[in-house]
C-alpha cells in the first residue's frame, strides 16, 4: 500500500509541475497561411482571431499576392519571381519541394511556422471532370484525378505524410 501511495504522490506532483510550466517551455507553433484574395477576406473577417485564440498557435503569418520568397538552397525558382502569386493546388508540391525552409521562416518572429495552411483561389473549387488516374499534380486542369494526385504525392512510399 505504501508503494501505491508514493506513486500517486509522484503523479500528483508531476501534474502540478506540468500545469505550471513557464510559458517559454510551452509548445508553441507558428502558422503560415498561403492564400489568394478569399483567404485574405477570411483572415480579416475573423479567421485570424480564431486562429490566434488557439492555445497551440503562437502567431499567424500569411503569404499572399506579391510576397517574394527565395527558393531553398540548391532548389529552382519553380514559382517564378513572385512565389506568393502561386497558391493553387498544382503549385503545392512546388512550395514543399523548393520553398519549404522559406515558408517555415516567413515572418515567424518567435520560431518556425510548423503549421502550413493553403487556400487556393476560389475558381479552383469548380472541378471540370473526373479526369483519369493517376492524375498529374502539376496540371492546371481541374479534375478529381489531378487533385487527388496532389495528396498522393505528398506521402512517402509507405503512404505516410512526409515530415517537413
C-alpha positions in Angstrom: 0.0 0.0 0.0 2.9 2.4 0.7 4.2 1.9 -2.8 0.8 2.8 -4.3 0.6 5.9 -2.2 4.1 7.1 -3.2 3.2 6.6 -6.9 0.1 8.7 -6.5 2.1 11.4 -4.7 4.7 11.4 -7.5 1.9 11.6 -10.2 0.2 14.4 -8.3 3.4 16.5 -8.0 4.1 15.8 -11.7 0.7 17.1 -12.7 1.2 20.2 -10.6 4.6 20.9 -12.2 3.3 20.3 -15.7 0.4 22.6 -15.2 2.8 25.4 -14.1 5.4 25.3 -16.8 6.8 28.7 -17.7 5.3 30.0 -21.0 8.8 29.8 -22.6 8.7 26.0 -22.1 5.2 25.5 -23.5 4.9 24.0 -27.0 4.1 26.9 -29.4 3.6 26.7 -33.1 3.6 29.5 -35.7 1.1 29.1 -38.5 1.5 30.3 -42.1 -1.5 30.6 -44.4 -0.7 30.7 -48.1 -3.7 32.2 -49.9 -5.2 34.4 -52.6 -7.8 37.1 -52.0 -10.6 35.0 -50.4 -8.1 33.8 -47.8 -7.3 37.5 -47.0 -11.0 38.1 -46.6 -11.2 35.1 -44.3 -8.4 36.4 -42.1 -9.9 39.9 -41.9 -13.4 38.6 -41.2 -12.4 36.6 -38.1 -10.2 33.6 -39.1 -7.1 35.4 -37.8 -8.8 36.0 -34.4 -10.0 32.4 -34.2 -6.5 31.0 -35.0 -4.8 33.4 -32.6 -7.1 32.2 -29.8 -5.9 28.6 -30.2 -3.5 27.7 -27.3 -1.3 25.7 -29.7 -0.7 28.6 -32.1 1.8 31.3 -31.1 1.4 33.6 -34.2 -0.4 33.6 -37.5 1.5 34.6 -40.6 0.4 34.7 -44.2 1.8 34.6 -47.7 -0.2 36.5 -50.2 -0.1 38.1 -53.6 3.2 39.9 -54.2 5.1 38.1 -51.5 8.6 37.2 -52.6 10.3 34.1 -51.2 13.8 32.9 -52.2 13.9 29.2 -53.1 15.7 26.9 -50.7 19.4 26.4 -51.2 20.1 24.4 -54.4 16.4 24.5 -55.4 15.0 26.2 -58.6 12.7 29.2 -58.5 9.9 27.0 -59.7 7.2 29.6 -58.8 9.0 32.4 -60.5 10.0 35.8 -59.1 6.9 36.3 -57.0 6.1 33.0 -55.3 3.1 34.5 -53.4 1.2 34.8 -56.6 1.0 31.0 -57.0 -1.2 29.2 -54.4 -3.3 26.9 -56.5 -3.2 23.1 -55.9 -1.0 22.5 -58.8 1.6 24.7 -57.1 1.5 23.0 -53.7 4.2 20.4 -54.3 6.5 23.1 -55.7 6.1 25.0 -52.5 7.1 22.0 -50.4 9.9 20.9 -52.8 11.5 24.2 -53.5 10.5 26.7 -50.8 9.9 24.8 -47.5 12.6 26.5 -45.5 11.4 29.9 -46.7 7.8 29.0 -45.7 8.9 27.8 -42.3 10.8 31.0 -41.6 8.4 33.5 -43.3 7.5 36.3 -40.8 8.0 33.8 -37.9 9.3 36.1 -35.2 9.1 33.6 -32.5 10.4 30.5 -34.2 9.2 28.5 -37.1 5.9 28.1 -39.0 5.2 24.5 -38.1 1.6 24.6 -39.3 1.2 25.3 -43.1 -2.3 26.0 -44.4 -3.3 26.6 -48.0 -6.3 28.3 -49.6 -6.4 28.2 -53.4 -8.2 30.8 -55.5 -11.9 30.2 -55.3 -12.4 29.3 -59.0 -10.4 26.1 -58.3 -13.3 24.7 -56.3 -15.0 24.1 -59.6 -14.0 20.6 -60.8 -14.4 20.1 -64.5 -14.4 16.3 -64.7 -13.2 13.1 -63.1 -10.1 13.0 -65.2 -8.0 9.9 -65.5 -5.8 8.2 -62.8 -3.1 8.6 -61.7 -3.6 12.3 -62.5 -1.0 15.0 -62.7 -0.3 17.1 -59.6 1.3 19.9 -61.7 -1.5 20.2 -64.2 -3.8 23.2 -64.3 -6.7 21.0 -65.4 -9.2 20.9 -62.6 -10.0 17.3 -62.4 -10.7 14.9 -59.5 -7.7 12.8 -60.6 -5.3 15.7 -60.6 -6.5 17.0 -57.2 -6.1 13.5 -55.7 -2.6 13.2 -57.2 -1.5 16.3 -55.2 -2.3 14.5 -52.0 -1.0 11.1 -53.2 2.4 12.7 -54.0 2.6 14.3 -50.5 3.2 10.9 -48.9 6.2 8.7 -48.8 6.4 5.2 -50.3 4.5 3.8 -47.2 1.6 6.2 -47.7 2.6 8.3 -44.6 2.6 12.1 -44.7 6.2 13.4 -45.1 7.6 15.2 -42.1 9.0 18.6 -43.1 
